[in-house]
Every structure is written in C-alpha cells, then in structure tokens.
C-alpha cells in the first residue's frame, strides 16, 4: 500500500491536497515515480538546474503561512475514501490489540 497521488483544488486562495492509492480513482499527479528497476534507470533524470527550478516553482506556489518558521499553519491534506477506510480499519485493529494486551 502506498499513498502516491495528489490532487490540487484551488478555491478562495486555499489549496487542498488529497492523497490516494495508486489504483484509486483520484485526479492528480503521482507523488512518486519509478526511477530504478533491477539496478537500471527507468527514465531520464532532470538536471540539477531543472530540479532547482522545479523546487523554486513549487515553493513559489506555497503560501507564506506554511513556510513560516514559527507558528506555521498546518498544511491541509485530505485522504481519499479508500485511504480513510484503511485508516479506520487499522485504528480499530490497534484498539483491539491494545485492549487484549495485558499491562
């Protein structure tokens, strides 16, 4: 299981991201891409300059309230329905295990 998709929704100066599973029905772009398989590159890697420019572009899109060193706002992230169900199931399993474990 890997949460690897992100969907952007800009509305009224707010940005919300939704994480979902690779096989989920969510619009967005992958957070992770495969770059190595069996010890070999699977794609062309960006140059250092391209990586730097991409980083600066992404940072420029991020509100200053999230970049503050003190009292930064929490970044809003939502889970897809499938991930929410997995989270709920895992929480229930943990609660059950904690109740059955003697202290």
Buried (B, 14 or more C-beta within 10 A) or exposed (E): EEBBBBBEEEEEEEBEBBBBBEEBEBEBEEEEEEEEEEEEEEEEEEEEEEEEEEEEEEEEEEEEEEEEEEEEEEEEEEBBEBBEEBEEEEEEEEEEEEEEEEE
